[in-house]
Amino acid sequence: MQMNGVLNKVQQIALGKLNIASLNAMQSAAVEHCRKNSSMVLLSPTGTGKTLAFLLPLLERLNPKEKAVQALVVLPTRELAKQVFEVWRSMATPFHIAAFYGGRPLEQEIASLSGANPAVIVGTPGRLLDHLGRSSFAVDKCSLLVIDEFDKCLEMGFRDEMSKLVEALPNANSRFLLSATDADEIPMFAGAADVEKLDFRGGGEQPAVRTSFYTVTTTPDKRLDSLVSLLCSFSGEPAIVFCNFRETVDEVQLHLKKAGLHSIGYHGAMEQKERELSLYRFTAGCSNILVSTDLAARGLDIKEVRHIVHYQRALSAEIFTHRNGRTARWEAGGNVYLIAFENKALPDFVPDGLEEFSLPKRPVLPPAPEWTVLYVGKGKRDKISRGDLAGFFMKKGGLRPDEVGTITVFDNFSYVAVKLNRMRAVLKAVEGEKIKGIKTVIQPLRAK
């Protein structure tokens, strides 16, 4: 473990804001490598902290005197773009950041640049290309290109976009490429063919070291009931159930709801706001089970996930790796369960000799989640911050700090998690009250 003393003051403050005392071996190696080399190719399992492995070196490269975009971070999904954006903001650096991704008006993002002078822009390939095509921001001072999950560049429709992005950044001679799986073509494709790879996939940083694997053997007609028994055995600890198809997510979600479990669905056919709400409910502790397609296998950093369930087997070793990486993140431990059928072999990429998990004979429903969500009809456009909302609900709503949970502020509205047993009293206390002199709607957010 590398201690903070080797980092500069800005980096140390950033780690302190994230409540991280020291770096792991992979992160330390990344920081040291980037001090000696202009580019980096880093391979490390999901959940080992690759976000910090590129944000800390990036932070060291930025020039505080330069009022222009100096680094572009390319991410495969809007969820991952938002995650990196929030991590950077939590680090409280002196450098501004902007995030560009689909699902909201392009003009709104352009307007957000006015007077902001972001040093770093994070975004998805298609949306970044849209902005570059419109010359929304200048790239002549952009010297660093970061590509996270670079193996996604080989997927259909993504490679061409990445080629155009690379061509549009003529001065980005430094490249940081990161992934949990390797793809030999990518370093050459992204201009880092001669860069020595930092490969931590086989070392002590693997989540598998902190992860226990189990099989749950059942029959096709009893698979849903076996899943219910398995989830009941978790006693309310957060779990993600992975399925291969959207229709299966809906089927499983309906069955779990009928069984009395508090679960939510998450897949690509849902509207963006609906997905954001599902993810918020899960991360805020308002639901302890997320049933998802592989959309949730990448780009989500939910530190509290204790259990991963493969309701349907992963279609490749890469997907298997990314699913399992949703647990045992940072220094936490986790469990992975594979629903298996008798006399049907598991894929070759599954570890050998897995222990059979013993399902409870009489499953007991876990306790209901302690948190619920309040909708507030004002957001960033009204100059409302998370601190404003936390202060409002503690001062006007009478809540203690430990009774106010996760707060997410969007452009036009906000979500505030509060203890379920305090919801009625809070709503009564804040009725008619104003937030920063603004009257707004505050009401329970009902699950669909």
C-alpha positions in Angstrom: 0.0 0.0 0.0 1.4 3.4 -1.0 0.8 6.2 1.5 -0.4 9.7 0.7 3.0 11.2 1.4 4.2 10.5 -2.1 1.4 12.4 -3.6 1.2 16.2 -4.1 -1.0 18.4 -1.9 -3.9 18.5 -4.4 -3.9 14.7 -4.7 -3.7 14.3 -1.0 -6.7 16.6 -0.5 -8.6 14.6 -3.2 -8.0 11.3 -1.4 -9.0 12.9 1.9 -12.3 14.0 0.4 -12.9 10.5 -0.7 -12.1 9.1 2.7 -9.3 7.0 1.3 -6.2 6.6 3.5 -3.8 5.0 1.0 -3.5 3.7 -2.6 -3.4 0.0 -3.5 -0.5 -1.5 -5.4 -2.2 -1.1 -8.8 -3.0 2.6 -8.2 0.5 3.3 -6.8 2.1 1.7 -9.9 -0.2 3.7 -12.2 0.8 7.0 -10.5 4.5 6.2 -10.6 4.3 5.0 -14.3 2.6 8.2 -15.4 5.3 10.3 -13.7 7.9 8.7 -15.9 5.9 8.0 -19.1 3.5 10.1 -21.2 1.1 7.2 -21.8 -0.3 4.2 -19.9 -2.1 0.9 -20.7 -3.5 -0.5 -17.5 -5.2 -3.9 -17.2 -6.8 -4.6 -13.8 -9.9 -6.5 -12.7 -13.2 -4.6 -12.2 -13.6 -3.3 -8.7 -9.9 -2.6 -8.0 -10.1 1.2 -8.3 -9.1 1.9 -11.9 -11.0 5.2 -11.7 -8.5 6.7 -9.2 -5.7 5.0 -11.2 -6.3 7.5 -14.0 -7.8 10.5 -12.2 -4.8 11.0 -9.8 -2.2 11.0 -12.7 -4.5 13.2 -14.7 -4.8 15.6 -11.8 -1.0 15.8 -11.7 -0.9 16.7 -15.4 -3.3 19.7 -15.3 -1.9 23.2 -15.5 -3.9 25.6 -13.2 -2.9 28.6 -15.3 -4.5 27.1 -18.4 -8.1 28.1 -18.9 -9.0 25.5 -21.5 -9.9 21.8 -21.9 -6.7 19.9 -21.2 -8.0 16.3 -20.9 -10.8 14.3 -22.5 -12.1 11.1 -20.7 -14.0 8.8 -23.0 -16.3 6.3 -21.3 -18.6 3.6 -22.9 -21.8 4.4 -21.0 -23.6 7.5 -19.6 -23.7 5.7 -16.2 -19.9 5.5 -16.1 -19.5 9.1 -17.3 -21.8 10.3 -14.5 -19.8 8.2 -12.0 -16.4 9.7 -13.0 -18.0 13.1 -13.0 -19.3 12.7 -9.4 -16.0 11.2 -8.2 -14.1 14.2 -9.6 -16.5 16.7 -8.0 -16.2 14.8 -4.7 -12.4 15.2 -4.8 -12.8 19.0 -4.5 -10.0 19.8 -7.0 -9.4 23.4 -8.2 -10.2 22.2 -11.8 -13.6 22.3 -13.3 -15.1 19.3 -15.0 -18.0 18.9 -17.5 -19.9 15.7 -18.4 -21.5 15.1 -21.9 -23.7 12.1 -22.6 -27.0 11.3 -24.3 -30.5 11.5 -22.9 -30.6 15.3 -22.5 -30.5 18.3 -24.9 -27.2 19.0 -26.5 -27.9 22.7 -26.3 -28.2 22.4 -22.5 -24.7 21.0 -22.3 -23.3 23.7 -24.6 -24.9 26.4 -22.4 -23.3 24.8 -19.3 -19.9 25.6 -20.8 -20.5 29.3 -20.7 -17.9 30.8 -18.3 -17.1 27.4 -16.8 -13.7 26.8 -18.5 -13.6 23.1 -17.7 -10.1 21.6 -17.6 -11.5 18.1 -18.0 -14.5 16.8 -20.1 -15.9 13.3 -19.6 -18.4 11.8 -21.9 -19.6 9.0 -24.2 -18.1 8.8 -27.7 -21.2 9.7 -29.7 -22.0 12.8 -27.6 -18.4 13.9 -27.6 -18.3 13.7 -31.4 -21.5 15.8 -31.6 -19.8 18.5 -29.6 -16.6 18.4 -31.5 -18.6 18.6 -34.7 -20.2 21.8 -33.4 -16.9 23.1 -32.0 -18.6 23.4 -28.6 -15.1 23.7 -27.0 -11.6 24.1 -28.2 -9.2 21.1 -28.2 -5.9 22.8 -29.1 -4.8 22.6 -25.5 -6.1 19.1 -25.0 -2.9 17.0 -24.5 -4.4 13.9 -22.7 -6.9 11.3 -23.9 -8.2 8.8 -21.4 -10.2 5.7 -22.7 -11.7 3.7 -20.0 -13.1 0.2 -20.7 -11.1 0.3 -23.9 -12.0 -3.2 -24.9 -15.5 -1.8 -25.8 -13.8 0.0 -28.7 -13.9 -3.2 -30.7 -17.7 -3.5 -30.4 -19.8 -2.7 -33.5 -20.4 1.0 -34.0 -17.9 2.1 -31.4 -14.6 1.6 -33.2 -15.5 4.2 -35.9 -16.5 6.7 -33.4 -13.2 6.3 -31.5 -11.2 6.7 -34.7 -12.9 10.0 -35.3 -12.3 11.1 -31.7 -8.6 10.3 -31.9 -8.3 12.2 -35.2 -10.1 15.2 -33.7 -7.5 15.5 -30.9 -4.2 16.2 -32.8 -2.4 17.4 -29.7 -3.5 14.6 -27.3 -0.2 12.8 -27.4 -0.6 11.3 -24.0 -3.0 8.4 -23.8 -4.3 6.5 -20.7 -6.1 3.2 -21.7 -7.7 1.1 -19.0 -9.7 -2.1 -19.0 -10.5 -5.3 -17.0 -9.9 -7.4 -20.1 -7.3 -7.2 -22.8 -7.7 -6.5 -26.5 -4.4 -6.5 -28.4 -5.7 -4.2 -31.2 -6.7 -1.4 -28.9 -3.3 0.0 -27.9 -2.3 0.2 -31.6 -5.7 1.6 -32.6 -5.5 4.4 -29.9 -1.9 5.3 -30.6 -0.3 3.6 -27.6 1.2 0.5 -29.4 4.7 0.9 -27.9 3.5 1.5 -24.3 4.4 -1.1 -21.8 1.2 -2.6 -20.3 0.7 -2.6 -16.5 -1.1 -5.9 -16.1 -2.6 -6.6 -12.7 -5.1 -9.2 -13.8 -3.2 -12.1 -12.3 -2.0 -10.4 -9.2 -3.2 -9.8 -5.7 -5.6 -7.1 -6.8 -8.1 -9.5 -8.3 -11.5 -9.3 -6.7 -11.6 -13.1 -6.7 -9.1 -13.0 -3.8 -11.9 -11.3 -1.7 -14.8 -13.1 -3.4 -16.3 -16.5 -2.6 -18.0 -18.4 -5.4 -20.9 -20.8 -5.0 -23.3 -22.8 -7.2 -27.0 -23.2 -6.6 -28.2 -26.3 -8.3 -31.8 -26.5 -9.3 -34.2 -27.4 -12.1 -35.6 -25.0 -14.8 -39.1 -25.2 -13.3 -37.8 -24.3 -9.8 -35.2 -21.7 -10.8 -37.4 -18.7 -9.7 -38.3 -20.3 -6.4 -34.6 -21.2 -5.8 -33.7 -17.6 -6.5 -36.2 -16.4 -3.9 -34.8 -18.7 -1.3 -31.3 -17.6 -2.1 -32.1 -13.9 -1.8 -33.9 -14.5 1.5 -30.7 -16.0 2.8 -28.9 -12.7 2.3 -31.0 -11.1 5.2 -31.4 -7.8 3.3 -27.8 -7.3 2.2 -27.6 -5.6 -1.2 -27.5 -8.0 -4.2 -27.5 -7.7 -8.0 -29.2 -10.4 -10.0 -28.0 -10.6 -13.6 -30.1 -11.8 -16.5 -29.3 -11.9 -20.2 -32.5 -10.5 -21.6 -34.8 -7.5 -20.8 -37.8 -9.8 -20.8 -36.2 -12.0 -18.2 -35.5 -9.0 -16.0 -39.2 -8.2 -16.1 -40.2 -11.8 -15.4 -37.9 -12.1 -12.4 -38.8 -8.7 -11.1 -42.5 -9.6 -11.1 -41.9 -12.9 -9.4 -39.8 -11.4 -6.6 -42.4 -8.7 -6.1 -45.1 -11.3 -5.7 -42.9 -13.2 -3.2 -42.7 -10.1 -1.0 -39.1 -9.1 -1.8 -38.1 -5.5 -2.3 -36.5 -5.4 -5.8 -36.2 -3.1 -8.7 -35.4 -3.7 -12.4 -32.8 -2.1 -14.6 -32.3 -2.6 -18.4 -31.8 -0.7 -21.6 -35.5 -0.6 -22.7 -36.3 1.6 -19.7 -36.3 5.4 -20.2 -33.2 7.1 -18.9 -35.0 8.8 -16.0 -36.5 5.5 -15.0 -33.1 3.8 -15.0 -31.7 6.7 -13.0 -34.5 6.3 -10.4 -34.0 2.5 -10.2 -30.3 3.0 -9.6 -30.9 5.7 -7.1 -33.3 3.6 -5.1 -30.8 0.8 -5.0 -27.7 2.9 -4.0 -29.8 4.8 -1.5 -30.9 1.6 0.3 -34.6 2.0 -0.7 -34.4 -1.4 -2.3 -31.9 -4.2 -1.6 -32.2 -6.2 -4.8 -31.3 -4.9 -8.3 -32.4 -7.2 -11.2 -30.5 -6.2 -14.3 -29.2 -7.1 -17.7 -25.5 -6.7 -18.3 -26.1 -3.0 -18.6 -25.2 -2.9 -14.9 -22.1 -5.0 -15.4 -20.0 -2.1 -16.4 -19.7 1.5 -15.3 -21.4 1.3 -11.9 -19.5 1.8 -8.7 -21.8 0.7 -5.9 -19.5 -0.1 -3.0 -22.1 -1.8 -0.7 -23.0 -4.7 -3.0 -22.4 -7.9 -1.1 -23.8 -10.5 -3.5 -23.9 -11.2 -7.2 -26.3 -13.7 -8.6 -25.9 -15.1 -12.1 -29.6 -16.0 -12.7 -28.6 -16.7 -16.3 -25.1 -17.7 -17.2 -22.8 -15.1 -18.6 -22.4 -15.3 -22.4 -18.6 -14.8 -22.3 -15.6 -14.7 -19.9 -15.5 -10.9 -20.2 -19.1 -10.5 -19.2 -18.5 -13.0 -16.3 -15.6 -10.9 -15.1 -17.5 -7.6 -15.3 -20.6 -9.0 -13.5 -18.5 -10.3 -10.7 -16.6 -7.0 -10.4 -19.8 -5.3 -9.1 -19.0 -6.9 -5.7 -15.8 -6.9 -3.6 -15.0 -3.4 -4.7 -12.1 -1.5 -3.1 -11.3 -3.5 0.1 -14.7 -5.1 0.6 -15.5 -8.8 0.3 -18.3 -10.4 -1.7 -20.1 -13.5 -2.8 -20.9 -14.7 -6.3 -23.7 -17.4 -6.9 -24.3 -19.3 -10.2 -27.7 -20.8 -10.7 -26.9 -24.1 -12.3 -28.9 -27.1 -13.6 -28.2 -30.7 -12.8 -26.2 -32.6 -15.4 -25.4 -29.4 -17.3 -21.8 -28.3 -17.3 -20.8 -24.8 -16.4 -18.8 -22.7 -19.0 -15.0 -23.2 -19.1 -14.4 -19.7 -17.7 -16.1 -20.5 -14.4 -13.7 -21.5 -11.7 -13.5 -25.3 -11.0 -14.7 -27.0 -7.8 -17.2 -24.4 -6.6 -18.9 -25.0 -3.3 -22.7 -25.8 -3.4 -24.6 -23.2 -1.5 -27.2 -24.7 0.9 -30.5 -23.0 0.5 -32.6 -22.4 3.6 -35.4 -25.0 4.1 -37.8 -22.4 5.3 -36.9 -19.1 3.7 -37.7 -16.0 5.8 -38.3 -12.7 4.1 -35.6 -10.1 4.9 -36.5 -7.0 6.7 -37.9 -4.1 4.6 -35.4 -1.4 3.6 -35.2 1.4 6.1 -35.0 4.2 3.5 -37.5 5.9 1.2 -37.3 8.6 -1.4 -38.7 12.1 -1.4 -39.1 14.0 -4.6 -38.2 17.7 -4.5 -39.3 19.8 -7.5 -36.2 22.0 -7.7 -32.6 21.2 -8.8 -29.4 22.6 -10.2 -31.1 25.2 -12.4 -32.6 26.7 -9.2 -29.1 26.8 -7.6 -30.1 24.0 -5.2 -27.2 21.9 -4.0 -27.0 18.7 -1.9 -25.8 20.7 1.0 -28.9 23.0 0.7 -31.2 20.0 0.8 -29.5 18.3 3.6 -29.6 21.5 5.7 -33.2 22.1 4.8 -34.4 18.6 5.9 -32.4 18.7 9.1 -33.4 22.3 10.1 -37.0 22.4 8.8 -37.8 18.7 8.8 -36.2 17.9 12.2 -34.1 15.1 10.9 -30.8 14.0 12.4 -27.8 13.7 10.1 -28.1 9.9 10.2 -31.7 10.2 9.1 -30.8 11.9 5.8 -29.4 9.5 3.2 -28.2 9.8 -0.4 -29.1 13.0 -2.1 -29.0 13.4 -5.9 -29.6 16.7 -7.6 -30.7 16.8 -11.2 -31.2 19.9 -13.4 -34.9 20.4 -12.6 -35.6 18.2 -9.6 -33.9 16.2 -6.8 -34.2 13.0 -4.9 -33.6 12.8 -1.1 -33.5 9.6 0.8 -34.9 9.7 4.4 -35.6 7.1 7.0 -38.9 5.5 6.2 -40.2 5.7 9.8 -39.7 9.5 9.7 -41.3 10.2 6.4 -44.7 11.3 7.6 -43.4 13.6 10.3 -40.9 15.1 7.8 -43.6 15.9 5.2 -45.8 17.5 7.8 -42.9 19.6 9.1 -41.8 20.9 5.7 -45.3 21.6 4.4 -45.3 25.1 3.0 -41.6 25.7 3.8 -39.3 27.2 1.2 -35.8 26.1 0.1 -33.5 29.1 -0.3 -36.6 31.2 -0.6 -38.1 29.1 -3.3 -41.5 27.3 -2.8 -41.5 23.8 -4.3 -43.2 20.4 -4.3 -42.0 17.9 -1.8 -43.7 14.5 -1.9 -43.0 10.8 -1.6 -41.7 9.1 -4.7 -43.9 6.1 -5.3 -42.4 3.0 -6.9 -44.1 1.8 -10.0 
